[in-house]
């Protein structure tokens, strides 16, 4: 049900559907688009566009390290 709601978003829905169910080239092009959007955000916003993804990745990496060391 959540996937149907996400896929029904007009601009991004078809890209996400192709990224999950499409061929390998669609997956690679989706990743390339994400990288290009991030580079455009860096060009437009500058330093905060570099720092915010790193700050949001900290809890994920921290949790991963805890799970790895927990055994």
PEPEKA-V578718 format. One record per backbone hydrogen bond with DSSP energy under -1.0 kcal/mol. CO is the residue of the C=O (numbers start at 1). NH is the residue of the N-H. E is the energy in kcal/mol with one decimal. If there is no record, write none. Layout:
# PEPEKA-V578718
co:CO nh:NH e:E
co:CO nh:NH e:E
This chain:
# PEPEKA-V578718
co:1 nh:5 e:-1.8
co:2 nh:6 e:-2.4
co:3 nh:7 e:-2.9
co:4 nh:8 e:-1.0
co:6 nh:9 e:-1.4
co:9 nh:13 e:-1.9
co:12 nh:16 e:-2.5
co:13 nh:17 e:-2.4
co:14 nh:18 e:-2.1
co:15 nh:19 e:-2.1
co:16 nh:20 e:-2.0
co:17 nh:21 e:-2.7
co:18 nh:22 e:-2.0
co:23 nh:27 e:-1.4
co:24 nh:28 e:-2.3
co:25 nh:29 e:-2.5
co:26 nh:30 e:-2.0
co:27 nh:31 e:-2.1
co:28 nh:32 e:-2.3
co:29 nh:33 e:-2.3
co:30 nh:34 e:-2.1
co:31 nh:35 e:-2.2
co:32 nh:36 e:-2.4
co:33 nh:37 e:-2.4
co:34 nh:38 e:-2.0
co:35 nh:39 e:-2.3
co:36 nh:40 e:-2.3
co:37 nh:41 e:-2.2
co:38 nh:42 e:-2.1
co:39 nh:43 e:-2.3
co:40 nh:44 e:-2.2
co:41 nh:45 e:-3.3
co:42 nh:46 e:-1.4
co:46 nh:49 e:-1.2
co:47 nh:50 e:-1.3
co:47 nh:51 e:-2.0
co:48 nh:52 e:-2.5
co:51 nh:55 e:-2.5
co:52 nh:56 e:-2.0
co:53 nh:57 e:-1.3
co:57 nh:61 e:-2.5
co:58 nh:62 e:-2.8
co:59 nh:63 e:-2.4
co:60 nh:64 e:-2.2
co:61 nh:65 e:-2.6
co:62 nh:66 e:-2.0
co:63 nh:67 e:-2.4
co:64 nh:68 e:-2.4
co:65 nh:69 e:-2.5
co:66 nh:70 e:-1.6
